[in-house]
Amino acid sequence: MKIAIASGKGGTGKTTLSTNLASFLAEKFKVVLSDLDVEEPNSGLFIQSDLIHWEDKYKMIPEWVQSKCDLCGICREVCNFNAITQILDEIMVFPELCHGCYACSELCPMDALPMKKKKMGELRHYVKGNLSFIESKLDIGEEQAVPLIAQTLDYIDKHFSEDIIKIYDSPPGTSCPVIEATKNADFIILVTEPTPFGLHDLKLAVETVRALKNDFAIVINRFGIGDNNVEKYCKSENIPIIAKIPNQRKIAELYSEGKLLYSEIPEVKRELEKILKFLNSVNIGSFQNLTELKGEGTL
C-alpha cells in the first residue's frame, strides 16, 4: 500500500505528518518512509536511524561524437525539450534541459550521440526498528527532480514487498515532481492550513489529484488559526477531512528541535489514530484489516 502525502504549497506540514505517521505506524508494522522532495529533503531531521546503504544516482545524457556526425539535424528536430542545437558545424547538448528520452541517440543515423551517465544525486537508506527511511537528494546545480524521484520509487519497489506500508513525503505544489511522486499511490493525503493561501493552493492540489484519478482526503494542519473556509470547501466538494492537527506553540517548539510530536502531544496521537481508522475503513490496498497485520516483510 502506497500513501503519498502532498499539498498545494510548501510549509503546510507534509513532513510533520509524514514523519509522525510513519513512526506511529512503525510501532506495530513494517513501514517505509521516503522523502521525495529531492530538491530539499528534510524528513531525515526527525528520523534518528542507522545508515545501511548509500549510492550515487545517474541520468543518461547524449554526448556528441563529432567524427561520426554528418550534421543532418535530425537530433535537433526530434528533441522536444530544446536540449540540442546546431551552431554552424557543431552540435551542442544542454544537459540541464535533457530529459534522457533517448530520441536523439536512437534516431541518429550515424550513432553520433551515444548516451553517457551523468551523476545527478544520491540515495541513502536508513533503518530503525520497523522503520526504513529512504532519502534522495539532487546534487547542487541539478535542475530536474523527476528522474531522481522515479529512481527512488524504483529502488523502493525493488527492495520492499507489497505488504509493507509505504509513505511518500512528496514535493510541494502541483508540478511534474509532484505528479511523479503521487501518480501510482493507492491513496493521497493532502495537507492544508485554514488560511486563504492554504485554501487557494488546496484547490489546485485537488484539481491535480482528481486529474490523476487518485483517491484522496484532507488533513488540516494548524487547526484553530485563520477561518473555516477550508472546511466549507471540503463539505461543498464532498471531500473527507480525516484529521485536524491543532495549532499549538508546543508543536512548533518540538518541531524546531527536530522531535516527533505524537509521543509528547496526546492530541496529535489521537489525530493519527483517526487517519489510521479512516484508511482501514475504506479498505485501500492492504489497509484492509490493517489492525490484523503483523508487519511481516523486510529487505
Backbone as CSV, one residue per row, in Angstrom:
resi,resn,N_x,N_y,N_z,CA_x,CA_y,CA_z,C_x,C_y,C_z
1,MET,0.845,-1.180,0.000,0.000,0.000,0.000,0.882,1.231,0.000
2,LYS,0.529,2.181,-0.818,1.365,3.367,-1.018,0.546,4.613,-0.701
3,ILE,1.008,5.387,0.269,0.321,6.605,0.684,1.233,7.785,0.385
4,ALA,0.776,8.682,-0.455,1.531,9.904,-0.755,0.940,11.048,0.062
5,ILE,1.809,11.815,0.691,1.382,12.978,1.462,1.851,14.211,0.709
6,ALA,0.893,15.013,0.262,1.192,16.130,-0.635,0.443,17.376,-0.181
7,SER,0.670,18.475,-0.908,-0.037,19.732,-0.632,0.123,20.653,-1.822
8,GLY,-0.706,21.669,-1.870,-0.623,22.625,-2.954,0.475,23.647,-2.765
9,LYS,0.973,23.791,-1.543,2.015,24.776,-1.254,2.999,24.212,-0.240
10,GLY,4.138,24.848,-0.144,5.120,24.437,0.834,4.790,24.967,2.221
11,GLY,5.319,24.295,3.228,5.172,24.775,4.593,3.860,24.465,5.263
12,THR,3.060,23.572,4.689,1.768,23.271,5.307,1.864,22.176,6.364
13,GLY,2.904,21.353,6.314,3.043,20.299,7.308,3.167,18.904,6.741
14,LYS,3.567,18.766,5.476,3.724,17.434,4.877,4.751,16.599,5.638
15,THR,5.889,17.190,5.904,6.938,16.454,6.599,6.528,16.140,8.025
16,THR,5.861,17.069,8.678,5.361,16.813,10.036,4.457,15.592,10.055
17,LEU,3.508,15.551,9.131,2.581,14.427,9.078,3.283,13.149,8.639
18,SER,4.139,13.240,7.631,4.810,12.046,7.106,5.659,11.361,8.170
19,THR,6.492,12.118,8.850,7.407,11.526,9.829,6.664,10.991,11.041
20,ASN,5.656,11.714,11.492,4.909,11.258,12.666,4.027,10.062,12.345
21,LEU,3.370,10.080,11.183,2.534,8.951,10.808,3.373,7.694,10.587
22,ALA,4.512,7.844,9.909,5.380,6.692,9.661,5.917,6.112,10.968
23,SER,6.366,6.966,11.858,6.910,6.493,13.141,5.824,5.871,14.009
24,PHE,4.632,6.451,13.967,3.495,5.923,14.726,3.135,4.522,14.230
25,LEU,3.033,4.348,12.917,2.690,3.043,12.356,3.806,2.028,12.591
26,ALA,5.062,2.510,12.605,6.197,1.606,12.761,6.278,1.001,14.160
27,GLU,5.489,1.481,15.085,5.444,0.863,16.406,4.831,-0.530,16.339
28,LYS,4.039,-0.792,15.270,3.385,-2.093,15.139,3.673,-2.788,13.809
29,PHE,3.963,-2.003,12.752,4.054,-2.567,11.417,5.379,-2.196,10.756
30,LYS,5.729,-2.946,9.719,6.851,-2.586,8.872,6.448,-1.400,7.992
31,VAL,7.257,-0.350,7.988,6.926,0.880,7.265,8.156,1.371,6.512
32,VAL,7.917,1.885,5.305,8.960,2.579,4.548,8.535,4.034,4.396
33,LEU,9.360,4.937,4.864,9.144,6.373,4.661,10.171,6.863,3.654
34,SER,9.707,7.523,2.596,10.615,8.043,1.576,10.412,9.543,1.420
35,ASP,11.487,10.300,1.519,11.429,11.744,1.287,11.689,11.987,-0.192
36,LEU,10.613,12.283,-0.926,10.704,12.502,-2.371,10.832,13.973,-2.742
37,ASP,10.941,14.844,-1.755,11.226,16.252,-2.040,12.739,16.365,-2.224
38,VAL,13.221,15.843,-3.348,14.655,15.620,-3.540,15.454,16.911,-3.688
39,GLU,14.778,18.022,-3.929,15.494,19.298,-4.006,15.852,19.825,-2.627
40,GLU,15.047,19.486,-1.641,15.300,19.954,-0.271,14.716,18.962,0.728
41,PRO,15.250,17.739,0.816,14.705,16.751,1.753,14.997,17.135,3.199
42,ASN,13.997,16.968,4.066,14.227,17.297,5.476,13.583,16.311,6.447
43,SER,12.986,15.233,5.932,12.410,14.235,6.844,13.475,13.627,7.744
44,GLY,14.695,13.550,7.233,15.784,12.961,8.000,16.118,13.707,9.272
45,LEU,15.685,14.964,9.377,15.925,15.728,10.603,15.146,15.156,11.776
46,PHE,14.074,14.403,11.482,13.185,13.902,12.525,13.284,12.391,12.710
47,ILE,14.023,11.715,11.835,14.154,10.261,11.895,15.587,9.911,12.289
48,GLN,15.767,9.491,13.535,17.082,9.087,14.011,17.270,7.601,13.719
49,SER,18.129,7.286,12.738,18.269,5.902,12.300,19.690,5.655,11.807
50,ASP,19.952,4.410,11.455,21.302,3.991,11.068,21.399,3.831,9.553
51,LEU,22.432,4.397,8.961,22.664,4.280,7.527,23.154,2.877,7.190
52,ILE,22.431,2.196,6.272,22.841,0.848,5.871,23.229,0.771,4.401
53,HIS,22.869,1.796,3.610,23.183,1.731,2.184,23.232,3.148,1.624
54,TRP,24.170,3.362,0.712,24.313,4.663,0.052,24.762,4.419,-1.379
55,GLU,24.180,5.161,-2.324,24.593,5.005,-3.719,24.373,6.297,-4.495
56,ASP,25.239,6.526,-5.485,25.058,7.641,-6.402,23.963,7.298,-7.401
57,LYS,23.282,8.336,-7.876,22.245,8.155,-8.874,22.624,8.937,-10.132
58,TYR,22.343,8.335,-11.296,22.761,8.906,-12.566,21.574,9.053,-13.508
59,LYS,21.691,10.000,-14.421,20.780,10.071,-15.553,21.601,9.946,-16.823
60,MET,20.954,9.608,-17.924,21.639,9.379,-19.189,21.513,10.614,-20.082
61,ILE,22.647,11.112,-20.529,22.713,12.325,-21.342,23.478,12.012,-22.635
62,PRO,23.017,12.502,-23.799,23.762,12.244,-25.042,25.080,13.016,-25.084
63,GLU,26.063,12.391,-25.675,27.372,13.028,-25.853,27.707,13.043,-27.346
64,TRP,27.956,14.206,-27.883,28.178,14.348,-29.328,29.557,13.838,-29.712
65,VAL,29.604,12.972,-30.720,30.862,12.472,-31.281,31.034,13.116,-32.655
66,GLN,31.858,14.137,-32.722,31.994,14.949,-33.926,32.449,14.137,-35.138
67,SER,33.340,13.196,-34.912,33.901,12.444,-36.039,32.851,11.591,-36.764
68,LYS,31.751,11.255,-36.095,30.705,10.426,-36.711,29.573,11.256,-37.307
69,CYS,29.468,12.507,-36.914,28.291,13.324,-37.246,28.369,13.890,-38.671
70,ASP,27.222,13.796,-39.388,27.163,14.418,-40.718,26.268,15.659,-40.719
71,LEU,25.904,16.139,-39.504,25.131,17.378,-39.343,23.780,17.324,-40.079
72,CYS,23.120,16.180,-39.999,21.827,16.046,-40.683,20.716,16.820,-39.980
73,GLY,20.878,17.085,-38.683,19.901,17.890,-37.948,18.728,17.118,-37.367
74,ILE,18.704,15.808,-37.531,17.587,15.016,-37.004,17.497,15.131,-35.485
75,CYS,18.624,15.110,-34.819,18.629,15.169,-33.349,17.960,16.448,-32.851
76,ARG,18.264,17.535,-33.499,17.684,18.821,-33.100,16.180,18.837,-33.353
77,GLU,15.753,18.225,-34.431,14.335,18.233,-34.789,13.487,17.366,-33.859
78,VAL,14.047,16.239,-33.388,13.242,15.309,-32.582,13.261,15.644,-31.091
79,CYS,14.130,16.547,-30.685,14.207,16.887,-29.258,13.068,17.828,-28.878
80,ASN,12.160,17.348,-28.040,11.014,18.159,-27.610,11.362,19.139,-26.504
81,PHE,12.582,19.079,-26.003,12.939,19.895,-24.845,14.020,20.930,-25.164
82,ASN,14.317,21.086,-26.446,15.321,22.074,-26.883,16.672,21.869,-26.206
83,ALA,17.000,20.613,-25.953,18.269,20.306,-25.301,19.416,20.172,-26.292
84,ILE,19.098,20.205,-27.593,20.131,20.084,-28.625,19.958,21.208,-29.636
85,THR,21.051,21.838,-29.973,21.010,22.868,-31.001,22.242,22.723,-31.901
86,GLN,22.134,23.285,-33.073,23.235,23.230,-34.030,23.697,24.644,-34.336
87,ILE,24.973,24.895,-34.148,25.568,26.190,-34.458,26.700,25.956,-35.456
88,LEU,26.454,26.373,-36.691,27.397,26.144,-37.783,27.689,24.652,-37.912
89,ASP,28.909,24.238,-37.664,29.267,22.831,-37.848,29.419,22.105,-36.509
90,GLU,28.734,22.594,-35.486,28.802,21.949,-34.176,27.411,21.647,-33.644
91,ILE,27.285,20.518,-32.943,26.075,20.152,-32.216,26.331,20.390,-30.733
92,MET,25.460,21.157,-30.105,25.609,21.449,-28.678,24.492,20.769,-27.890
93,VAL,24.865,20.091,-26.808,23.918,19.415,-25.921,23.865,20.174,-24.597
94,PHE,22.648,20.474,-24.144,22.450,21.165,-22.872,21.912,20.157,-21.846
95,PRO,22.779,19.621,-20.987,22.364,18.564,-20.045,21.236,18.995,-19.122
96,GLU,21.191,20.285,-18.770,20.167,20.755,-17.843,18.760,20.654,-18.432
97,LEU,18.675,20.680,-19.768,17.368,20.607,-20.423,17.009,19.184,-20.846
98,CYS,17.998,18.313,-20.919,17.770,16.958,-21.430,16.954,16.137,-20.438
99,HIS,15.949,15.414,-20.962,15.109,14.534,-20.146,15.493,13.064,-20.296
100,GLY,16.578,12.799,-21.002,17.041,11.426,-21.133,16.068,10.507,-21.838
101,CYS,15.378,11.009,-22.858,14.360,10.205,-23.548,14.958,9.296,-24.622
102,TYR,16.225,9.478,-24.957,16.952,8.646,-25.923,16.548,8.906,-27.381
103,ALA,15.634,9.826,-27.649,15.167,10.032,-29.024,16.313,10.422,-29.953
104,CYS,17.104,11.392,-29.536,18.199,11.855,-30.397,19.208,10.743,-30.637
105,SER,19.516,9.985,-29.591,20.515,8.927,-29.708,20.026,7.774,-30.584
106,GLU,18.768,7.361,-30.367,18.226,6.226,-31.107,17.971,6.555,-32.575
107,LEU,17.627,7.813,-32.865,17.252,8.184,-34.232,18.414,8.748,-35.043
108,CYS,19.552,8.921,-34.414,20.721,9.416,-35.148,21.218,8.332,-36.108
109,PRO,21.213,8.577,-37.413,21.626,7.536,-38.379,23.117,7.228,-38.328
110,MET,23.902,8.113,-37.711,25.353,7.931,-37.675,25.856,7.469,-36.303
111,ASP,24.934,7.237,-35.360,25.320,6.858,-33.988,26.296,7.873,-33.386
112,ALA,26.005,9.142,-33.657,26.911,10.209,-33.205,26.520,10.779,-31.849
113,LEU,25.465,10.233,-31.208,25.030,10.743,-29.905,24.821,9.595,-28.920
114,PRO,25.869,8.889,-28.555,25.733,7.823,-27.558,25.359,8.414,-26.193
115,MET,24.569,7.660,-25.432,24.142,8.125,-24.116,25.217,7.802,-23.076
116,LYS,25.506,8.782,-22.241,26.520,8.634,-21.203,25.907,8.954,-19.833
117,LYS,26.449,8.309,-18.803,25.953,8.549,-17.450,26.438,9.895,-16.923
118,LYS,25.527,10.593,-16.224,25.881,11.839,-15.559,25.287,11.807,-14.151
119,LYS,26.103,11.984,-13.151,25.625,11.939,-11.770,24.653,13.096,-11.516
120,MET,23.508,12.770,-10.917,22.516,13.805,-10.616,22.212,13.923,-9.128
121,GLY,22.596,12.918,-8.339,22.287,12.983,-6.915,22.689,11.704,-6.224
122,GLU,22.097,11.488,-5.058,22.435,10.297,-4.283,21.222,9.818,-3.499
123,LEU,21.266,8.550,-3.139,20.203,7.922,-2.359,20.823,7.297,-1.116
124,ARG,20.148,7.494,0.022,20.592,6.891,1.275,19.443,6.105,1.898
125,HIS,19.780,4.961,2.449,18.797,4.067,3.063,19.164,3.882,4.536
126,TYR,18.229,4.255,5.418,18.423,4.152,6.856,17.400,3.169,7.436
127,VAL,17.739,2.596,8.579,16.822,1.675,9.249,16.839,1.940,10.752
128,LYS,15.637,1.898,11.339,15.491,1.942,12.793,14.285,1.094,13.158
129,GLY,14.528,-0.083,13.695,13.437,-0.971,14.061,12.609,-1.361,12.845
130,ASN,11.295,-1.137,12.944,10.385,-1.461,11.846,10.393,-0.417,10.733
131,LEU,11.060,0.703,10.962,11.006,1.816,10.013,12.242,1.855,9.125
132,SER,12.011,1.797,7.823,13.068,2.057,6.838,12.854,3.449,6.275
133,PHE,13.914,4.214,6.197,13.828,5.588,5.702,14.722,5.746,4.483
134,ILE,14.120,6.159,3.378,14.846,6.347,2.121,14.880,7.845,1.812
135,GLU,16.077,8.375,1.629,16.236,9.800,1.328,17.079,9.967,0.070
136,SER,16.562,10.724,-0.878,17.326,11.062,-2.082,17.496,12.571,-2.163
137,LYS,18.626,12.984,-2.716,18.917,14.422,-2.779,19.656,14.740,-4.064
138,LEU,19.162,15.754,-4.789,19.831,16.207,-6.003,21.156,16.879,-5.680
139,ASP,22.114,16.724,-6.576,23.356,17.484,-6.456,23.081,18.968,-6.696
140,ILE,23.910,19.799,-6.126,23.796,21.246,-6.339,23.964,21.555,-7.824
141,GLY,23.059,22.338,-8.365,23.110,22.710,-9.765,22.227,21.864,-10.657
142,GLU,21.791,20.703,-10.168,20.870,19.865,-10.941,19.465,20.454,-10.880
143,GLU,18.786,20.454,-12.015,17.502,21.149,-12.097,16.296,20.227,-12.215
144,GLN,16.497,18.976,-12.538,15.378,18.075,-12.781,15.220,17.071,-11.651
145,ALA,14.092,17.175,-10.955,13.826,16.292,-9.834,13.194,14.978,-10.266
146,VAL,12.460,14.991,-11.380,11.666,13.820,-11.769,12.508,12.554,-11.941
147,PRO,13.643,12.577,-12.654,14.415,11.334,-12.818,14.864,10.725,-11.494
148,LEU,15.249,11.564,-10.534,15.702,11.042,-9.242,14.526,10.493,-8.440
149,ILE,13.373,11.151,-8.502,12.181,10.633,-7.833,11.813,9.274,-8.407
150,ALA,11.837,9.163,-9.737,11.487,7.895,-10.384,12.438,6.780,-9.961
151,GLN,13.729,7.070,-9.899,14.689,6.043,-9.500,14.538,5.672,-8.029
152,THR,14.152,6.629,-7.205,13.929,6.341,-5.788,12.733,5.409,-5.612
153,LEU,11.666,5.668,-6.344,10.496,4.790,-6.283,10.822,3.395,-6.809
154,ASP,11.654,3.317,-7.847,12.083,2.015,-8.368,12.873,1.244,-7.310
155,TYR,13.718,1.956,-6.570,14.510,1.324,-5.503,13.591,0.729,-4.437
156,ILE,12.558,1.493,-4.067,11.619,1.012,-3.051,10.859,-0.206,-3.555
157,ASP,10.371,-0.149,-4.775,9.621,-1.275,-5.335,10.497,-2.527,-5.444
158,LYS,11.768,-2.328,-5.707,12.680,-3.458,-5.875,13.022,-4.122,-4.547
159,HIS,13.145,-3.324,-3.479,13.670,-3.840,-2.223,12.607,-4.140,-1.160
160,PHE,11.367,-3.716,-1.394,10.336,-3.931,-0.379,9.108,-4.586,-1.003
161,SER,8.505,-5.497,-0.270,7.344,-6.219,-0.774,6.109,-5.329,-0.759
162,GLU,5.061,-5.790,-1.420,3.807,-5.045,-1.495,3.093,-4.993,-0.153
163,ASP,3.431,-5.873,0.764,2.743,-5.927,2.053,3.163,-4.803,2.994
164,ILE,4.283,-4.179,2.705,4.808,-3.161,3.618,4.163,-1.806,3.328
165,ILE,3.841,-1.086,4.377,3.255,0.245,4.230,4.328,1.201,3.722
166,LYS,4.025,1.924,2.666,4.964,2.881,2.078,4.359,4.278,2.145
167,ILE,5.097,5.199,2.734,4.636,6.581,2.874,5.602,7.483,2.124
168,TYR,5.059,8.298,1.212,5.877,9.180,0.388,5.670,10.632,0.829
169,ASP,6.728,11.243,1.332,6.710,12.678,1.637,6.997,13.397,0.318
170,SER,5.946,13.901,-0.315,6.044,14.416,-1.685,6.545,15.854,-1.732
171,PRO,7.001,16.301,-2.907,7.356,17.715,-3.073,6.108,18.586,-2.974
172,PRO,6.273,19.875,-2.713,5.119,20.773,-2.663,4.665,21.196,-4.056
173,GLY,3.439,21.699,-4.142,2.944,22.258,-5.395,2.180,21.257,-6.229
174,THR,2.087,21.553,-7.526,1.325,20.699,-8.449,2.083,20.456,-9.757
175,SER,3.407,20.601,-9.718,4.206,20.480,-10.939,4.648,19.040,-11.168
176,CYS,5.533,18.843,-12.135,5.955,17.494,-12.552,6.495,16.634,-11.408
177,PRO,7.332,17.148,-10.503,7.810,16.288,-9.412,6.679,15.721,-8.560
178,VAL,5.647,16.512,-8.319,4.509,16.037,-7.529,3.768,14.932,-8.282
179,ILE,3.580,15.131,-9.578,2.906,14.113,-10.393,3.672,12.799,-10.324
180,GLU,4.984,12.846,-10.462,5.799,11.636,-10.432,5.707,10.939,-9.072
181,ALA,5.673,11.729,-8.004,5.672,11.161,-6.656,4.330,10.556,-6.263
182,THR,3.240,11.017,-6.884,1.901,10.619,-6.430,1.115,9.771,-7.418
183,LYS,1.539,9.701,-8.665,0.683,9.119,-9.705,0.346,7.655,-9.464
184,ASN,1.227,6.898,-8.817,0.971,5.478,-8.584,0.614,5.160,-7.139
185,ALA,0.289,6.199,-6.364,-0.081,5.978,-4.966,-1.478,5.368,-4.874
186,ASP,-1.682,4.527,-3.861,-3.016,3.979,-3.612,-3.935,5.027,-3.002
187,PHE,-3.333,5.958,-2.262,-4.125,6.993,-1.605,-3.242,8.224,-1.386
188,ILE,-3.854,9.401,-1.492,-3.126,10.653,-1.290,-3.775,11.429,-0.143
189,ILE,-2.956,11.860,0.778,-3.409,12.753,1.844,-2.912,14.153,1.516
190,LEU,-3.835,15.073,1.318,-3.487,16.465,1.052,-3.498,17.240,2.364
191,VAL,-2.365,17.841,2.677,-2.244,18.626,3.903,-2.451,20.097,3.566
192,THR,-3.282,20.755,4.351,-3.538,22.178,4.125,-3.608,22.900,5.456
193,GLU,-3.786,24.192,5.402,-3.951,25.002,6.613,-5.155,25.910,6.412
194,PRO,-5.846,26.277,7.478,-7.094,27.045,7.354,-6.860,28.536,7.138
195,THR,-6.206,28.866,6.029,-5.929,30.258,5.674,-6.309,30.470,4.216
196,PRO,-6.453,31.716,3.785,-6.754,31.964,2.362,-5.715,31.358,1.428
197,PHE,-4.431,31.466,1.778,-3.390,30.861,0.943,-3.540,29.346,0.928
198,GLY,-3.817,28.766,2.089,-3.984,27.320,2.160,-5.133,26.842,1.299
199,LEU,-6.254,27.557,1.349,-7.420,27.172,0.549,-7.146,27.315,-0.938
200,HIS,-6.511,28.415,-1.330,-6.214,28.651,-2.751,-5.391,27.508,-3.321
201,ASP,-4.318,27.125,-2.615,-3.436,26.090,-3.140,-4.013,24.693,-2.952
202,LEU,-4.890,24.532,-1.964,-5.588,23.254,-1.818,-6.457,22.978,-3.035
203,LYS,-7.137,23.997,-3.526,-7.988,23.819,-4.702,-7.164,23.356,-5.905
204,LEU,-5.973,23.912,-6.066,-5.097,23.484,-7.158,-4.690,22.020,-6.982
205,ALA,-4.365,21.656,-5.749,-3.957,20.282,-5.480,-5.106,19.310,-5.730
206,VAL,-6.312,19.693,-5.333,-7.480,18.837,-5.547,-7.714,18.623,-7.042
207,GLU,-7.604,19.680,-7.827,-7.761,19.550,-9.277,-6.736,18.575,-9.849
208,THR,-5.501,18.675,-9.362,-4.436,17.802,-9.860,-4.704,16.343,-9.509
209,VAL,-5.072,16.094,-8.254,-5.311,14.722,-7.801,-6.506,14.112,-8.528
210,ARG,-7.524,14.923,-8.755,-8.693,14.418,-9.483,-8.330,14.075,-10.928
211,ALA,-7.438,14.859,-11.523,-6.997,14.554,-12.884,-6.232,13.236,-12.935
212,LEU,-5.524,12.916,-11.850,-4.785,11.655,-11.769,-5.692,10.487,-11.401
213,LYS,-6.921,10.801,-10.967,-7.909,9.786,-10.573,-7.469,8.989,-9.353
214,ASN,-6.758,9.660,-8.441,-6.373,9.029,-7.182,-7.448,9.264,-6.125
215,ASP,-7.608,8.301,-5.217,-8.420,8.527,-4.028,-7.647,9.437,-3.086
216,PHE,-8.367,10.333,-2.382,-7.657,11.274,-1.521,-8.562,11.786,-0.407
217,ALA,-7.929,12.395,0.580,-8.645,13.031,1.683,-7.775,14.170,2.198
218,ILE,-8.331,14.925,3.129,-7.671,16.145,3.607,-7.293,16.020,5.075
219,VAL,-6.121,16.548,5.413,-5.727,16.773,6.803,-5.476,18.266,6.956
220,ILE,-6.125,18.876,7.950,-5.919,20.299,8.218,-4.869,20.431,9.312
221,ASN,-3.789,21.095,9.014,-2.736,21.369,9.986,-2.917,22.790,10.539
222,ARG,-2.378,23.014,11.738,-2.519,24.307,12.428,-4.001,24.670,12.605
223,PHE,-4.799,23.668,12.877,-6.238,23.903,13.045,-6.468,24.837,14.233
224,GLY,-7.265,25.874,13.989,-7.546,26.860,15.029,-7.129,28.260,14.643
225,ILE,-6.275,28.372,13.615,-5.937,29.701,13.101,-6.816,29.983,11.883
226,GLY,-6.775,31.180,11.384,-7.471,31.504,10.133,-8.977,31.439,10.266
227,ASP,-9.614,30.772,9.298,-11.077,30.735,9.236,-11.536,29.305,8.937
228,ASN,-12.830,29.157,8.662,-13.377,27.818,8.388,-13.712,27.607,6.911
229,ASN,-13.104,28.396,6.039,-13.412,28.284,4.612,-12.901,26.974,4.003
230,VAL,-11.819,26.435,4.537,-11.348,25.139,4.051,-12.393,24.059,4.339
231,GLU,-12.952,24.096,5.533,-13.985,23.115,5.876,-15.224,23.283,5.001
232,LYS,-15.611,24.514,4.740,-16.765,24.765,3.874,-16.507,24.234,2.463
233,TYR,-15.290,24.468,1.972,-14.940,23.995,0.626,-14.994,22.478,0.555
234,CYS,-14.404,21.818,1.548,-14.388,20.350,1.539,-15.805,19.785,1.619
235,LYS,-16.656,20.437,2.394,-18.036,19.972,2.501,-18.760,20.134,1.172
236,SER,-18.550,21.268,0.512,-19.218,21.524,-0.766,-18.740,20.575,-1.855
237,GLU,-17.474,20.124,-1.766,-16.895,19.223,-2.762,-16.965,17.755,-2.346
238,ASN,-17.570,17.513,-1.194,-17.708,16.144,-0.682,-16.344,15.468,-0.510
239,ILE,-15.396,16.206,0.065,-14.050,15.691,0.319,-13.912,15.437,1.814
240,PRO,-13.550,14.226,2.214,-13.444,13.938,3.647,-12.252,14.633,4.297
241,ILE,-12.484,15.195,5.463,-11.411,15.712,6.319,-11.166,14.654,7.384
242,ILE,-10.014,14.025,7.360,-9.798,12.861,8.212,-9.026,13.173,9.485
243,ALA,-8.456,14.369,9.589,-7.756,14.740,10.815,-7.559,16.252,10.849
244,LYS,-7.449,16.772,12.078,-7.190,18.196,12.290,-6.109,18.314,13.360
245,ILE,-4.907,18.664,12.915,-3.784,18.806,13.846,-3.836,20.209,14.447
246,PRO,-3.907,20.313,15.765,-4.140,21.622,16.389,-2.952,22.570,16.256
247,ASN,-3.254,23.847,16.332,-2.220,24.876,16.334,-1.790,25.119,17.778
248,GLN,-0.608,24.646,18.122,-0.104,24.784,19.481,1.348,25.241,19.465
249,ARG,1.702,26.066,20.386,3.086,26.518,20.497,4.021,25.346,20.784
250,LYS,3.539,24.394,21.599,4.365,23.237,21.948,4.764,22.457,20.695
251,ILE,3.854,22.368,19.715,4.158,21.678,18.459,5.299,22.377,17.735
252,ALA,5.229,23.697,17.664,6.285,24.462,16.999,7.625,24.284,17.716
253,GLU,7.592,24.224,19.032,8.827,24.063,19.798,9.460,22.696,19.533
254,LEU,8.638,21.655,19.558,9.161,20.313,19.298,9.691,20.191,17.872
255,TYR,8.949,20.778,16.924,9.368,20.731,15.523,10.730,21.413,15.347
256,SER,10.911,22.554,15.993,12.171,23.303,15.856,13.344,22.545,16.453
257,GLU,13.047,21.593,17.351,14.098,20.784,17.967,14.302,19.461,17.234
258,GLY,13.557,19.256,16.135,13.686,18.024,15.371,13.097,16.815,16.073
259,LYS,12.047,17.027,16.862,11.422,15.942,17.613,10.063,15.581,17.024
260,LEU,9.680,14.313,17.191,8.349,13.872,16.787,7.312,14.369,17.798
261,LEU,6.078,14.506,17.306,5.040,15.147,18.107,4.155,14.182,18.878
262,TYR,3.785,13.079,18.239,2.703,12.254,18.782,3.041,11.629,20.128
263,SER,4.329,11.426,20.409,4.717,10.807,21.681,4.617,11.779,22.847
264,GLU,4.557,13.074,22.565,4.516,14.081,23.624,3.230,14.894,23.637
265,ILE,2.470,14.857,22.550,1.234,15.641,22.476,0.077,14.684,22.193
266,PRO,-0.751,14.385,23.183,-1.837,13.411,23.009,-2.803,13.771,21.889
267,GLU,-3.044,15.080,21.668,-3.974,15.483,20.616,-3.485,15.054,19.232
268,VAL,-2.177,15.115,19.014,-1.608,14.705,17.729,-1.744,13.197,17.554
269,LYS,-1.479,12.444,18.595,-1.619,10.982,18.511,-3.051,10.588,18.190
270,ARG,-4.027,11.280,18.786,-5.430,10.974,18.504,-5.768,11.235,17.038
271,GLU,-5.186,12.285,16.461,-5.451,12.575,15.055,-4.813,11.523,14.146
272,LEU,-3.641,11.024,14.516,-3.020,9.944,13.749,-3.864,8.683,13.816
273,GLU,-4.437,8.417,14.962,-5.327,7.262,15.103,-6.561,7.409,14.222
274,LYS,-7.053,8.631,14.081,-8.199,8.884,13.202,-7.837,8.578,11.741
275,ILE,-6.616,8.971,11.337,-6.167,8.695,9.971,-6.104,7.192,9.732
276,LEU,-5.531,6.476,10.687,-5.427,5.024,10.565,-6.815,4.387,10.486
277,LYS,-7.716,4.856,11.317,-9.079,4.321,11.322,-9.769,4.570,9.989
278,PHE,-9.569,5.762,9.422,-10.189,6.076,8.133,-9.639,5.183,7.029
279,LEU,-8.320,5.059,6.967,-7.711,4.248,5.925,-8.151,2.793,6.033
280,ASN,-8.306,2.322,7.251,-8.770,0.961,7.458,-10.228,0.794,7.027
281,SER,-11.035,1.836,7.241,-12.466,1.740,6.947,-12.766,1.737,5.457
282,VAL,-11.912,2.404,4.654,-12.186,2.482,3.217,-11.516,1.361,2.433
283,ASN,-10.796,0.466,3.148,-10.236,-0.732,2.514,-9.333,-0.397,1.333
284,ILE,-8.389,0.495,1.554,-7.453,0.894,0.493,-6.271,-0.066,0.485
285,GLY,-6.114,-0.757,-0.644,-4.982,-1.670,-0.762,-4.916,-2.619,0.416
286,SER,-3.731,-2.753,0.988,-3.530,-3.660,2.108,-3.980,-3.060,3.430
287,PHE,-4.559,-1.877,3.411,-5.082,-1.327,4.647,-6.337,-2.053,5.093
288,GLN,-6.875,-2.887,4.209,-7.992,-3.715,4.619,-7.523,-4.628,5.754
289,ASN,-8.256,-4.580,6.867,-7.911,-5.364,8.050,-6.492,-5.054,8.532
290,LEU,-6.115,-3.780,8.469,-4.755,-3.391,8.863,-4.460,-3.766,10.308
291,THR,-5.479,-3.688,11.150,-5.261,-3.986,12.557,-4.848,-5.432,12.769
292,GLU,-5.022,-6.291,11.729,-4.639,-7.692,11.869,-3.269,-7.983,11.275
293,LEU,-2.679,-6.971,10.608,-1.356,-7.186,10.018,-0.314,-7.401,11.108
294,LYS,0.691,-8.168,10.790,1.727,-8.446,11.766,3.046,-7.777,11.396
295,GLY,3.015,-6.970,10.338,4.218,-6.231,9.969,5.307,-7.079,9.384
296,GLU,4.950,-8.168,8.744,5.967,-9.036,8.178,6.489,-8.490,6.862
297,GLY,7.718,-8.830,6.552,8.309,-8.404,5.273,9.405,-7.397,5.497
298,THR,10.539,-7.610,4.890,11.657,-6.686,5.025,12.574,-6.893,3.837
299,LEU,13.721,-6.244,3.880,14.678,-6.403,2.789,15.157,-7.838,2.655
